[in-house]
Amino acid sequence: MKRYGNLWTKIIDFENLLTAAKNAQKGKRYRENVLAFNYNLESELEKLKIKLESKTYIPGSYKTFTIVEPKPRMISAAPYRDRVVHHALCNIITPIFERTLIADTYANRLGFGTHRALRRFTEFSRSSRYILQCDIRKYFPSIDHNILKTIVRRKIKCPNTLWLIDTIIDNSNEQENIVEYFPGDDLFAPIQHRRGLPIGNLTSQFFANIYLNSFDHFVKEKLQARKYIRYVDDFAIFAEDRNFLVDARQAIEEYLVTLRLKIHPVKSQLFETKHGVNFLGFRILPDYIRVRTENLRRSRRRLRQMQIDYAQGKINLEQVLQSLQSWVAHLEHGDTWHLRDKIFATLVFSRV
């Protein structure tokens, strides 16, 4: 397996840092911390470059908050300067790992994404009798730091780049405490293994993808699952033979032990696709695709809040139109013409 060196000069190159800053500010350029950084952009990037060159760079503290939809999760926001570093790193190392990924993993990849994943999932669902659909239990909080570092070192040998990667991983803030035992563990093993990546970092999304890359290849090549798809920690195998999927589940659970992961005991199920399958906010049935009820309920709440914000002058018409266009583009991937017509027939935005 080829390992890559001589990456450091590319990562800390001023042009790469400048590109990283432009990418990091997308959708956030008018936030106070971004404006402050951009006010003296070249100076800030030069200081960051010097810190990285001298290996005196230390990540800042995270700001954390909890979201409750679609499920309770702790989100961690790194300081903007650190987000620039994350982009600078990923600009260089992502192409190295990208070529090793299977075609049917879709999260956090340029040109892939949710809608392409939904189309592929629908294709598999409508051409198969059975599905084994799984969810990894507490995925981001469970990612083992030492295992992750070993995975990274299979492709990267540049010492300075590995120093930066280790620095980012080691400075992950404390995540949800999970006590899980695996074969060979002693009583103290759960607290001896440092685990967890902060949801919200670009690097965390990247690391989460490559952490399961060997698992993807195991399913495709060892289990010989022809119809397999993964989106972050949600994955599914489709087949005509139910017994094949029963055996696959056992093999999957055994393999995931090597990554110190477990599938969710309730959310992981084997059933017939004709009953309908939930994926990425839609329910895929043999003849049509509809929006899941809970997703529609959340969307209606967001629309009502948007009406209130517009009425109070907190957002302008351009922001309203951008949000609506994005939402409609998402809905168009299901059979939702009548639903959209019904919603927009009564949707009114007016100032107080």
N, C-alpha and C positions, 0 to 999 in steps of 0.2 A: 504494500500500500504506500503510495507516494505521500511524503510529508513535506510541508512547505516551510521554507525559511526566508530570511531577507524581506520580511513584511514591514518591519518597524519604520523604515524611512518613508514608506508609502502612507502609513497611518498618521504620522506626525507631520507630513508635508503640509505646508500652509494652505495650498489649494484644496487639499482633502478636508482640512479643518473648516475652510470657508464653505465648501459644499455641505459639510455636516451641519454647520450652523443654519444654512438655508433650509435644509431638510427638517431640522429640529424645530424650526419656528412655524412650519406649515400649520395653518389654522390657529396659531397662537401668537402671531406677530404683534398684536396690540396689548398683550398682557404686560403688566408692569415690569416683571423680571426680564422679559424678553426685550422690551424697549430699553431698559437700563443696560443690558449687555450689548445691544446693537448700537447704542449711542457712541460707544468707543469700540466698535467691532474689531478693527484691526489690532488695536492695543490689547484687547481682551484675548484674542486668538494667539497673539505673540506670547502673552503671559502663560497661556495654557500650553503652548508648544514648549516653552522653556521648562515648565513643571513636568511635562511628560518626558522630555529629553533627559532631565536630571533625575527622573524617577522620584520626584518629591510630590507628585500628584496624589492627593488624598480625596476620595469622594466625600461630598457633603452629606448632611442628614436628610432623611426622607421626611416628607409630610404625608401622613396617612389619613385616609377617610374610608368609610364603609358605604358600599352601595347595597341595596336590598333587592334590586331587580336585575336580571331574572332570578338571582339567588343571592343571599348575603355573601359578600366578599370584601376583603380588605384590599384597597388599592393604595399603592405607594407611589408618590410623585418625587422623583429625584430633582435636585436643583438644576436649573437650565444649563449651567456650565457642564454638568455631568451628562446631561442628555446630548450635548454636542459631542462629547467624548464617545458616548455610546454609538452615535451615528458614524463618527470617524472610524471606529473599530469595525463596525458592521459593513461599512462601504468596502472594506478590503477583504474581510474574511468570509462574508456571505457567499461570494462566487465560488470559493473553495469547497464549501459544504453543499452548495446548491446542486452541483452536478452529481452528488452522491444520493440525493433524495429520490424516492420513487415518484412516478407520475401522479399517483392518486393521493398525495397528501397536500392539502390546499391552504392551510393557514399561514399567514405572514410570508407569502411568496408573491413576488411581482408577477402579475399576469394570471394569478390563480384566484383566490378569494372565495367568498361565500356563494356567489351566484353560479360560478363555474362548478363549485362543489355540489350545489343543489342539483344542477343538470345531470351530473355524473351519478349522483345518488339516486335520482329518479330513474335514470336509465337502468341501473342495477336492480332497483326495487321492482320495476315493472317487467323485468325479464327473469325473475327468480321467484321461487316458491317460498323460501325460508330466508330469514335474516337473523344473525347473531349481532345484536347491537350492544355495545359496551361503553362504559364511562369509567375513567380511572378515578379512584377515590382521592379527593383532595390533592390534585396533581401538582400544582405549583408549590404548595407547602411541603410536598413530599420529595421533591427533586434533591437527590443526594449530591452534595458538593464534590466529594472525592470521586464519585463515579463520573460526574459531569466533567471534571478536570481530566480524567483518564480518556474520556471520549474525545475531548478537544485535542489532546496530545497525539491521538492517532493520525491527525491530519496536519497539525502545526508543530514545528520544532523551533521556531524563532524565539529565543529566550526573552527578549524584551516584550514581544507580543503576548507571550504566556504570562509574563509579570502583570501586564495590564488586565488580561482576562481574569487572572487569579485575584487581583485587587478588586475588581468589580464584583466577582462572586463572593469574596470574603467579606465585603462591606455590605452585603445584602442585609436589610433590616430584619428583625425578628418576625417570623411569620406565625401562623396559627400552630399551636403546639399539638402534635399528633404522636400518640404512642402506638407504634406498630412493631410487632415482633416477626422475625423471619427465621427460617431454619439456620441453626448454628449460633443464634444470638444468645448472649447471656442477659442477665437481669438489667444491666446498665446500657445495653446496646442502643436503645432509642435516644438516649441523651448524649451518647458518644458520637453519633453520626450527625454532623452538621447538615441541615437540610433547609430547603425553602428559597424560592426566588420571588422578588417583589413583582406582583402583577402591575404592569404600567410601564416598565422599562422596555425599550426596544431590544436590549440585549437579553432580557428574560424571555421575550417571545422567541427570539432566535435560538437561545439555549434550549427552550422547551421543545422546539421542533427537532433539533439534532439529538436530544436525549432519547427520543423514541425512533430514531432513524434505523438503528439495528433491529428494533422490534418490527418495523415495517418490512424490512428485508426478510426477517424470519417468517412472517406470515405469508409473504409472497413466494419465497423460494423454498423454505422447509415445509411449510404446511401446504404449499401450492394452491393457495386461495386465489382464484382467477379474478374474483370480484371483491375487492377490498378497498375501503376508503377511510381516510383519517382526517379529522379537522381538530387540531390541538390535541385534546385528550379524549375526544369522542371518536370512536371508530366502529366500523361495521363490516361484517363478511356476509356475502349473499351466496346461496347455493340451492340446488334442487334436492340434495341429500341431507336430511335432518341429522343423521348420525355423524356425517362429516363435521357439522357444526358443533355437535355435542363433544366430539373428540377435540375439535379445535379449541373450544373453551378451556378444556383441561390443560392443553399444551400452552395456551396463552397465559394462564394463571401461573404455570410453572416457569415460563420464560420471564414474566414480569418480576418474579422474585429476584432475579439477577440484577434488576434495576431498583430493587427495594420499593416496588409499587404493587398495588392491589387494585383489582377492578371493583367498582361499586356493587355490593351484593344485591341491591334492589333495582338499580337502574340498568343493570346488565341482564338482558333477556334474549331468549330464542323464541321466535314466533313466526307465523305466516304473514307474508307481506300483504295479502289481500285485506287484512284487517286495518291497514293504514300504519304508516311509520312517521314518527316525528323527527324532523331534522332542520336545524338552523331557523327555527321559528315558523316552519310550515309543516303541514301534515300531508304526506304523499299517499294518495290512494290510487287504485288501479286506473281510474278514469279521470281523475282531476286532482288538483293541488289547492288546498285552502290554507288560510292563515290560522295558526293555532289560536284558540280562544283567549288564552292568557296573554299572548303577544298582542292581539287586537285590543284587549282591555288596556294594556299599558300604552299602546299607541293613542288610544282615545284620550287617556289621561294627559299624555304629552301635548296633544292637540289643544285640549282645554287650557292647559297651562300656557301654551303659546299664544292663545287668544287673550289671556289675561295680561301676559307680558307685553303684547303689542298694544293693548288698550291703555296700559300704564306708561307706554313710551320706553320700555326697557329694551325692546328690539325694534328694528325698522322693517319696512316692507321687503327689502332685498333679502334680509335674513329669513323672513317668513317663507318667501318663495324658494330659497335655497333648501330649506328644511323640507318643504312640501314636495319639491321635485325629487329629492333624495328618497323620501318615503314612498312616493309613487313608483319610482324606478325599482324599489325593492318589491313592492306589491305586484308589479307587473310580471314577476317570475312565478306567480301563482295564477289560478283561474279566479281573478278578483274583480272583473269588470263591474259586475253589479254591486259589489261591496264598495268600490271606489265611487261609483255613481251615487250610491245612497249617502255616503259620508260627505261628499263634496256638495251635494244638493242642499245641505243644511249648514255648511261651514261658512261662517261670517267673521271677518276681521274688521274691527272699527275702533277708533280712538275714543277715549272717554271725553 
